[in-house]
Amino acid sequence: MSGIIVKPRSRILHGHDWVFSSEILKIYGKPENGTVISIKDGKDKFLGSAIYNAASHLSARRFSRQRQGLDRDFFFRRIRMAWEYRKSFGLDKRPCRAVWSESDGLPGIIIDRYGDTAVLQTLTLAMDLQKTEIAEVAAEVLGVKCVLERNDASGRAAEGLPLVSGHLWGEKIFSHPFEVAGVRFEANLLEGQKTGFYLDQLDSYAEVAAFAQGRRVLDCFSNQGGFALACARAGASEVKALESAEDACTKIAANAKSNSLSLTVEKRDVFEYLRKAEKHGEQWDMIILDPPSFARGKTGVSGAASGYREIHLRAARMLSPNGILATFSCSHHIDEADFLRAAADGFLDASRTFRLLKKLQQPLDHPVLLHIPETCYLKGAILQMMPGR
């Protein structure tokens, strides 16, 4: 087997599973992009099997500490193990991330299950070359009637892969109705966000909505209206959803109508709205901040911190005494400490003091591996402003 020798102090020597191009000391044999290679240290010690792509700055991703190839039996074992883990927590009863990349020992594979449909993403070249077999195995293990692909994620560009979506296996089922936090939704599996819905926030809707009764709620970066609709269902006195995408605004309004819930939807740039609303003295009893990632890479961390600081400054000035702020970050380049520090800096600028009521994180179907900190990406907190401070 061809392979690579890593430099001293490479992160894989400290437990991580990734090898960046800058960490490769030597390449031996003639490894082809998309194939399995061996990883060794400078003393010729075998460190594991990895998928390889020299076209990516993340050149190798270890998937086993043993010598292992990519065959049907391997995919069956790993996907079944991932699914048994979800079933042990009862997550198979709802839309669920059945396989999540490195967290399930399948780097670059994401499989979301919506009832009778599985939606597959193959974000690495090696896995993309195997996607037909992966789809067949997923159908068998998950017991679905249809497998779709949503390979329209921008991350595929780093692997030199085209953006494609469509039907892969079985029947053609392109939508899935479901309920979360007492609200009915219908995921459009070929056109909705991610693979049809943001599954990583399903638990958070009810957690946040528990504070909404009797409050005037402003939901920023509302997407399909998950938080806004859950708060309206929970008895909020007024709800306004802000979203910059026209199609998402239409979807929020349609979801509100189908659930017989009352809320206002505005197509707005959230930063612009918060700046103007603050100047006009607008106040809300509860504000929800769930923006898209502010840091797409390490070079964006400084700008992201400034962005988080600003939206927390604006939100703090618009909250009524004892007001509730639910806030989230979905960037793995910003850890929880840095995120909360940026929020605290915004509160300091606003001359406001907040107490922490609850921390929130990604659900159990998005497992966190301690040796790969990048798997811990969703950070959230429910805070309350302290009056008279």
Sequence and secondary structure as in RCSB ss.txt:
>XXXX:A:sequence
MSGIIVKPRSRILHGHDWVFSSEILKIYGKPENGTVISIKDGKDKFLGSAIYNAASHLSARRFSRQRQGLDRDFF
FRRIRMAWEYRKSFGLDKRPCRAVWSESDGLPGIIIDRYGDTAVLQTLTLAMDLQKTEIAEVAAEVLGVKCVLER
NDASGRAAEGLPLVSGHLWGEKIFSHPFEVAGVRFEANLLEGQKTGFYLDQLDSYAEVAAFAQGRRVLDCFSNQG
GFALACARAGASEVKALESAEDACTKIAANAKSNSLSLTVEKRDVFEYLRKAEKHGEQWDMIILDPPSFARGKTG
VSGAASGYREIHLRAARMLSPNGILATFSCSHHIDEADFLRAAADGFLDASRTFRLLKKLQQPLDHPVLLHIPET
CYLKGAILQMMPGR
>XXXX:A:secstr
  EEEE TT GGGGT  EEEGGGEEEEES   TTSEEEEE TT  EEEEEEE TTSSEEEEEEESS     HHHH
HHHHHHHHHHHHHTTGGGSSEEEEEGGGGT TTEEEEEETTEEEEEE SHHHHTTHHHHHHHHHHHHT SEEEEE
E  GGGGGGT   EEEEEEES   EEEEEETTEEEEEETTTSSTTSS GGGHHHHHHHHTT TT EEEEES TTT
HHHHHHHHTT SEEEEEES HHHHHHHHHHHHHTT   EEEE  HHHHHHHHHHTT  EEEEEE    S SSGGG
HHHHHHHHHHHHHHHHHHEEEEEEEEEEE  TTS HHHHHHHHHHHHHHTT  EEEEEEEE  TTS  BTTBGGG
   EEEEEEE TT 
